[in-house]
Amino acid sequence: MIQKLDKWHKTKLGLLIFGLVELGLAYGFVSLAIDRGSFLYYAAALIFLIGALQNITKLVGAAAKRK
C-alpha cells in the first residue's frame, strides 16, 4: 500500500495534490501558532511549508522536462 502511494506521489497529479494539502496544513499550523504562540506549531508549519515547496518544485521540474 505504501509503495503504491509513493509511486502515485511521484506523478504530476500526486505532486500537485500533496503540495496543496501540505500548503493547507502549513496555513492551518501558522494560524494556530499565531493564535496560541506555540513554537511547536511554528515548527510544524515550517516543515509542511518546506514539503509543499519541494512538491511544487518537483512538479514544475516535471512539467519543464515534458516540453
N, C-alpha and C positions, 0 to 999 in steps of 0.2 A: 504494500500500500504506500509506504513512504517513498519507494523507488518510483512508483507511478506519479506521485505528486511532485517529486524532484524533476522527473522528465518533463512533466507538464509545465512546471515553473520556468523551465528554460525556453519555452515557446514565447512568441511575441505576446499572445494573449495572457499567458501566465505572468510574464514580467509586468504587463500593464496592470493586471488585477492586483498582484502582490504589491506593486508600487503604490497604487491608490489606497489599498487597505492600510498599508504602513503609514502613508501620509495622514490618513484619517485617525489612526491610533496616535500618531505624534501630536496631532492637533488636540485630541482629547486629553493626552497627558500634559501638554503645555497648559491647557485650560485648568486642569486640576492643580498643577504646580503653582500657577498664579493665584488660584483661589486659596490653596492650603499652605503654600510656601514650603513645600517639602522638596528637598534635594533629590529624593528618590524618584519623584515624578519627573523632575527635570532630567535626570539620568535616563529614565525610560523614554522620554520624549526624544532625547538626543539619539538614543540607539535606534528608535523607529525612524527618525528622520534620515539617519545615515543609511539605513536599509532601503528606504524609499528612494533616496538619491542613487544608490547603487543599481537598483532595479530599473529606474528610469534611464540611467546612463547606459546600461546594457541594452535596453530597448532601442535607444537612439542608435547605438552602435550596430545592432542587428538590422535596423531599418536602413542605415547607410551602406552596409555590406550588400544588401539586396539590389541596390540601384546600380 
